[in-house]
Amino acid sequence: SVIDAAIAALEDVNRYPDSLASGLVAEIAAQCQVQPDNVAVGPGSVALLQQLIQISSTVGDEVLCAWRSFEAYPLVTVLNGATPVTVPLTEHERHDLPEMARQLSQRTSVVLLCTPNNPTGTSITTEEFRQFMQQVPSDVLVVLDEAYAEFVRGEQYVDGLREWSQFPNLAVLRTFSKAYGLAGLRVGYVIGHPDLVSGLRRSTVPFTVPAIAQAAAIESLRRRPELLARVELIVAERTRVLERLLDLGLTVEPSQANFVWLRFGERHQEFLDACSNAALSVRPYGDEGVRVTIGEPEENDRFLDVAARFLSSAHGHCQ
């Protein structure tokens, strides 16, 4: 149905798209139970992230984030003339919010929180998020990047749609690229207070979200029950994969995203080679670790088989 909506939009490809994406904004507002002036859309969440930093930061400002986290954070910060300040994750691959609070300074303009965190899959709890927000000055923008929100299970984890109205300096960033499967069409959105949304709209390049992308995103929202059914299948597979990895003796933190994060220490490259030899595509992050996306059951079975054979050949231990 989403493909059909996109194809139908081709009939008007000779016309410019709605620059304000009014129909899509209205649909997002209805789904998120907010007002249209609380919604800004853009060509993917990375473009909106760039805008958020642009309208909030200048040369000499600092943008605070955890590390390792989404690799675009330092890049878009530097592109806007600001300085990235990174705080290492905890030993359990989670945001160290107490330390991030200590790193706040008069130069801090933006704080970026990725939950579930990419690439580790760990999530921030509501309690620790609220405690952190109480320590953030009101003139510092906090961006809650929830690209993988649809995959989160557990009431204890923060939900930006429940929190944004309580904090005037909070922006919630989401995307259609992950659970909705529209990565190639580039659609993202921000939920925030009217002043922030107005700033995003004034700073955006016109016609950045094509009519085809708008039509596909609207249809995706209207078909949300179908989407959620597919997401449940991925979550079930994620649980199965995590349990099997633990059975194999790996130390792996519970993931709330559609991937798992693995560290193999000195055998990092060996594991990458084993995956490559089995025609499995996994995502290395330098020599720190590997992010493995949850795929179809047969793909996950092949990954687990590779992992089992790799671990059985190990004489040392893997982290």
C-alpha positions as CSV (number, residue, x, y, z in Angstrom):
1,S,0.0,0.0,0.0
2,V,2.9,2.4,0.7
3,I,4.5,1.6,-2.6
4,D,1.1,2.2,-4.3
5,A,0.8,5.6,-2.6
6,A,4.3,6.6,-3.7
7,I,3.6,5.5,-7.3
8,A,0.4,7.5,-7.4
9,A,2.3,10.6,-6.3
10,L,4.4,10.3,-9.5
11,E,1.3,11.5,-11.4
12,D,2.1,15.0,-10.1
13,V,5.9,14.8,-10.3
14,N,5.9,17.8,-12.6
15,R,4.7,20.0,-9.6
16,Y,6.7,21.2,-6.6
17,P,5.8,19.4,-3.4
18,D,4.0,21.1,-0.5
19,S,7.0,23.0,1.1
20,L,5.4,22.8,4.6
21,A,4.3,19.1,4.1
22,S,1.0,20.2,5.6
23,G,-0.7,16.8,5.1
24,L,2.1,14.9,6.6
25,V,2.4,17.3,9.5
26,A,-1.3,16.9,10.2
27,E,-1.0,13.1,10.1
28,I,2.0,13.0,12.5
29,A,0.3,15.5,14.9
30,A,-2.8,13.2,15.0
31,Q,-0.8,10.1,15.5
32,C,1.4,11.7,18.2
33,Q,-1.6,13.5,19.8
34,V,0.1,17.0,19.5
35,Q,-0.8,20.1,17.6
36,P,0.6,20.8,14.1
37,D,2.7,23.7,15.4
38,N,4.5,21.1,17.5
39,V,5.7,19.2,14.4
40,A,8.5,19.9,11.9
41,V,9.5,17.6,9.1
42,G,12.6,17.2,7.1
43,P,14.6,15.0,4.7
44,G,15.6,12.4,7.3
45,S,16.4,12.9,11.0
46,V,20.0,13.7,10.3
47,A,19.0,16.8,8.3
48,L,16.8,17.8,11.2
49,L,19.6,17.2,13.6
50,Q,21.8,19.5,11.6
51,Q,19.1,22.2,11.7
52,L,18.6,21.8,15.4
53,I,22.3,22.4,16.0
54,Q,22.4,25.2,13.5
55,I,19.7,27.2,15.1
56,S,21.0,26.6,18.6
57,S,24.8,26.8,18.3
58,T,27.6,29.0,17.0
59,V,31.4,29.0,16.9
60,G,32.7,28.4,20.5
61,D,29.6,26.5,21.6
62,E,29.8,22.9,22.7
63,V,27.5,20.0,21.8
64,L,27.5,17.2,24.4
65,C,26.8,13.6,23.6
66,A,27.7,10.1,24.7
67,W,30.3,8.0,22.9
68,R,30.1,5.7,21.3
69,S,26.8,6.9,19.9
70,F,25.4,7.9,16.5
71,E,28.4,8.7,14.4
72,A,26.8,11.7,12.7
73,Y,26.8,13.7,16.0
74,P,30.4,14.9,16.0
75,L,30.2,15.5,12.2
76,V,27.2,17.8,12.2
77,T,28.5,19.6,15.2
78,V,31.8,20.5,13.5
79,L,29.9,21.4,10.3
80,N,28.1,24.1,12.3
81,G,31.2,25.5,13.9
82,A,30.6,24.1,17.4
83,T,32.8,21.7,19.3
84,P,31.8,18.1,20.1
85,V,32.2,17.0,23.7
86,T,31.9,13.2,24.2
87,V,31.3,11.3,27.4
88,P,32.2,7.6,27.4
89,L,29.4,5.0,27.8
90,T,29.3,3.0,31.1
91,E,30.7,-0.5,31.3
92,H,27.2,-1.7,30.4
93,E,27.1,0.3,27.2
94,R,24.7,2.9,28.5
95,H,24.7,6.7,28.6
96,D,26.5,8.0,31.7
97,L,24.0,10.7,32.5
98,P,25.6,11.7,35.8
99,E,28.9,12.3,34.1
100,M,27.2,14.1,31.2
101,A,25.6,16.4,33.7
102,R,29.0,17.1,35.2
103,Q,30.3,18.0,31.8
104,L,27.7,20.7,31.2
105,S,29.3,24.2,31.0
106,Q,28.5,27.7,30.1
107,R,29.5,26.8,26.5
108,T,27.1,23.9,26.2
109,S,24.4,24.8,23.7
110,V,23.0,21.3,22.9
111,V,22.9,17.9,24.5
112,L,22.2,14.9,22.3
113,L,20.7,11.7,23.8
114,C,20.3,8.7,21.6
115,T,17.8,6.1,23.0
116,P,17.9,3.3,22.1
117,N,21.5,4.1,21.6
118,N,23.0,3.5,18.2
119,P,25.0,1.2,18.0
120,T,24.7,-0.4,21.5
121,G,20.9,-0.7,21.6
122,T,20.7,0.3,25.3
123,S,17.9,2.7,26.4
124,I,17.6,5.5,28.9
125,T,15.0,5.1,31.7
126,T,12.4,7.7,32.4
127,E,13.7,8.2,36.0
128,E,17.3,8.9,35.0
129,F,16.1,11.1,32.1
130,R,14.0,13.3,34.4
131,Q,16.8,13.5,36.9
132,F,19.2,14.6,34.1
133,M,16.8,17.2,32.8
134,Q,16.5,18.8,36.2
135,Q,20.3,19.5,36.0
136,V,20.2,21.0,32.5
137,P,20.0,24.8,32.2
138,S,16.8,25.9,30.5
139,D,18.7,27.6,27.7
140,V,20.4,24.4,26.7
141,L,18.5,22.4,24.0
142,V,18.2,18.7,24.7
143,V,17.6,16.5,21.7
144,L,16.1,13.1,22.4
145,D,17.0,11.0,19.3
146,E,14.5,8.2,19.2
147,A,15.2,6.7,15.7
148,Y,14.4,3.2,17.0
149,A,11.5,4.1,19.3
150,E,9.1,1.6,17.8
151,F,11.3,-1.3,18.9
152,V,11.4,-0.4,22.6
153,R,9.7,-2.7,25.0
154,G,9.3,-1.9,28.7
155,E,7.5,0.9,30.5
156,Q,10.6,2.0,32.4
157,Y,12.2,3.4,29.3
158,V,11.8,7.1,28.4
159,D,9.2,8.0,25.7
160,G,9.8,11.4,24.3
161,L,6.1,11.8,23.4
162,R,5.3,11.6,27.1
163,E,8.1,14.0,28.2
164,W,8.4,16.8,25.6
165,S,5.6,18.9,27.0
166,Q,7.2,19.0,30.5
167,F,10.5,20.5,29.3
168,P,10.5,23.7,27.2
169,N,14.1,22.9,26.1
170,L,13.4,19.4,24.8
171,A,13.1,18.3,21.2
172,V,12.1,14.7,20.2
173,L,13.6,13.5,17.0
174,R,12.2,10.5,15.1
175,T,12.4,9.0,11.6
176,F,10.6,7.0,9.0
177,S,13.9,5.3,8.0
178,K,14.0,2.4,10.5
179,A,10.7,0.7,11.6
180,Y,8.8,2.3,8.7
181,G,11.3,1.1,6.1
182,L,11.4,4.4,4.1
183,A,15.2,5.0,4.4
184,G,15.5,5.7,0.7
185,L,12.9,8.4,0.8
186,R,14.4,10.4,3.6
187,V,11.7,11.6,6.0
188,G,12.1,12.6,9.6
189,Y,10.3,14.7,12.1
190,V,10.7,16.7,15.3
191,I,8.2,17.1,18.1
192,G,8.8,20.2,20.1
193,H,7.5,23.5,21.4
194,P,6.1,26.1,18.8
195,D,9.1,28.4,19.1
196,L,11.5,25.6,18.3
197,V,9.4,24.3,15.5
198,S,9.0,27.8,14.0
199,G,12.8,28.1,14.1
200,L,13.2,24.8,12.2
201,R,10.7,25.9,9.6
202,R,12.4,29.2,9.0
203,S,15.8,27.6,8.6
204,T,14.8,24.8,6.3
205,V,15.6,24.7,2.6
206,P,12.3,24.8,0.6
207,F,10.9,21.6,-1.0
208,T,13.3,19.2,0.9
209,V,10.7,16.5,1.5
210,P,9.5,15.3,-2.0
211,A,5.8,14.7,-2.7
212,I,6.5,11.0,-3.1
213,A,8.1,10.7,0.3
214,Q,5.3,12.7,1.9
215,A,2.7,10.4,0.3
216,A,4.5,7.3,1.4
217,A,5.0,8.5,5.0
218,I,1.3,9.5,5.3
219,E,0.2,6.0,4.0
220,S,2.7,4.4,6.5
221,L,1.1,6.2,9.4
222,R,-2.3,5.2,8.3
223,R,-1.2,1.6,8.1
224,R,0.4,1.7,11.5
225,P,-1.2,-1.6,12.8
226,E,0.5,-3.4,9.9
227,L,3.8,-1.8,10.8
228,L,3.5,-2.7,14.4
229,A,2.7,-6.4,13.6
230,R,6.0,-6.5,11.6
231,V,7.9,-4.8,14.4
232,E,6.6,-7.5,16.8
233,L,8.2,-10.1,14.6
234,I,11.5,-8.3,14.7
235,V,11.3,-7.9,18.5
236,A,10.6,-11.6,18.9
237,E,13.6,-12.4,16.7
238,R,15.7,-10.0,18.7
239,T,14.8,-11.8,21.9
240,R,15.7,-15.1,20.3
241,V,19.0,-13.9,19.0
242,L,20.0,-12.3,22.4
243,E,19.1,-15.5,24.3
244,R,21.1,-17.6,22.0
245,L,24.2,-15.3,22.2
246,L,24.0,-15.5,25.9
247,D,23.8,-19.3,25.8
248,L,26.9,-19.2,23.7
249,G,28.7,-17.4,26.5
250,L,28.9,-14.0,25.0
251,T,28.5,-10.9,27.2
252,V,25.9,-8.9,25.3
253,E,23.7,-6.1,26.8
254,P,20.0,-6.2,26.2
255,S,19.1,-4.3,23.1
256,Q,15.9,-2.2,22.6
257,A,16.7,-1.5,18.9
258,N,16.6,-3.8,15.9
259,F,20.2,-4.8,16.3
260,V,22.7,-6.2,18.8
261,W,26.1,-4.9,19.8
262,L,29.1,-7.3,20.2
263,R,32.6,-6.8,21.3
264,F,35.3,-9.4,20.5
265,G,38.4,-7.6,21.7
266,E,41.6,-8.9,20.0
267,R,39.5,-11.2,17.8
268,H,37.4,-8.4,16.3
269,Q,38.8,-8.7,12.8
270,E,38.6,-12.5,12.9
271,F,34.9,-12.2,13.6
272,L,34.5,-9.8,10.7
273,D,36.3,-12.2,8.4
274,A,34.1,-15.1,9.6
275,C,31.0,-13.1,8.8
276,S,32.3,-12.0,5.4
277,N,33.2,-15.6,4.5
278,A,29.6,-16.6,5.3
279,A,28.3,-13.7,3.1
280,L,26.9,-11.9,6.2
281,S,27.0,-8.1,6.2
282,V,27.6,-6.7,9.7
283,R,28.6,-3.2,10.7
284,P,32.1,-2.7,12.4
285,Y,32.8,0.4,14.4
286,G,36.5,0.8,14.1
287,D,38.0,-2.0,16.2
288,E,35.6,-1.4,19.1
289,G,32.7,-3.6,18.3
290,V,30.2,-4.9,15.7
291,R,26.6,-4.0,15.2
292,V,24.5,-6.8,13.8
293,T,21.0,-6.0,12.5
294,I,18.1,-8.4,13.2
295,G,17.0,-9.8,9.9
296,E,14.7,-12.6,8.7
297,P,14.7,-15.8,10.8
298,E,16.9,-17.6,8.3
299,E,19.4,-14.8,8.2
300,N,19.5,-14.7,12.0
301,D,20.0,-18.5,12.0
302,R,23.0,-18.1,9.7
303,F,24.5,-15.4,11.9
304,L,24.0,-17.5,15.0
305,D,25.6,-20.5,13.3
306,V,28.6,-18.3,12.3
307,A,28.8,-17.0,15.9
308,A,28.7,-20.5,17.4
309,R,31.4,-21.8,15.1
310,F,33.5,-18.8,15.7
311,L,33.2,-19.0,19.5
312,S,33.9,-22.8,19.5
313,S,37.2,-22.1,17.8
314,A,38.2,-19.6,20.5
315,H,40.8,-20.6,23.0
316,G,40.8,-17.2,24.7
317,H,37.6,-15.5,25.9
318,C,35.5,-12.9,24.1
319,Q,34.0,-9.9,25.8
